Amino acid sequence: MIVKPYDMEAYALTPVQQDLLRLFSFDHSDSFAREIKAVLNSYFQSKIDEETDRLWEAGTLNEERLNQLRNEDLHKS
């Protein structure tokens, strides 16, 4: 059996990645990169906040569960 070092399909860029690359092709400045990073951080933070609120309202997340998570090693496999 021949094992390829990587699967080309796994490394294909997604449409979002392609769009981001096109964005960066117009402006190569560090300030532009920082601005895009800030926008993306803000977007994903709002998504995290929305999901956290949803879990809290559904009763899946509460003070007891938060305390459990604080003491749990989430990096273990």
N, C-alpha and C positions, 0 to 999 in steps of 0.2 A: 504494500500500500504506500502510495506517495502522499506525503503530507506537505501541503503548501504552507509557506511561512505566514501567510495571512490571506484572508478572503477579501477580494477586491470589493465585493458588495458591502462589506462591513465598513469600508473606508470611503464610500461614496458620500459626497456632501448632500445634506438635506437642502430643500429649497430655502429654509430660513438661513442656513449657513451661507448659501450662495448669495442671498440678498445682503447679508452682513458684509461679505467680501466686496460686493459691488459698492456698498456705502463707503467702505474704507479706501476704495480705489480713487475716490474723488478728493479726499482730504486726508493728508498723511500726518497732520499735526498731532502732537501729544494732547493738546487741549480738546480736540475733536474726539480722540479716543477716550479721554476722561469723561466727556459729556455723554457719549454713547454708553459707557459703563455705568454712569449715574442713572441714566434713563432705564437701562436694563435692570439694575439693582432695585430701583423704585418699583418697576413693574412686577418683578418676582416677589418683592416684599409684600406688595398689595395682594398677590395671589396667596401667599402664605397666611396673611392676616384673614382673608376671606375664608380659607379652609379651616383655620383655627377657630374662627367664630362659628362656622357651621358645626364643627365637632363639639364645641362647647354647648351650643344650643341643642344638639342632638343627645347630649349627655354622655357622649363617648369620651370627652375630655373634661376633667374636673380637677379640683385641688388635690384629691387623693392620687389620681393618675399622674399629675404633674410631679408630686413628691416621689412617686415610684420611678419616674423617668430620670429625676435628678440623681438618683442613686444607682442607676443602671448603666453598665458599660455598653454603649451603643456601637462600639467599634469591634466588638467580638464577632467572630463569624460563626 
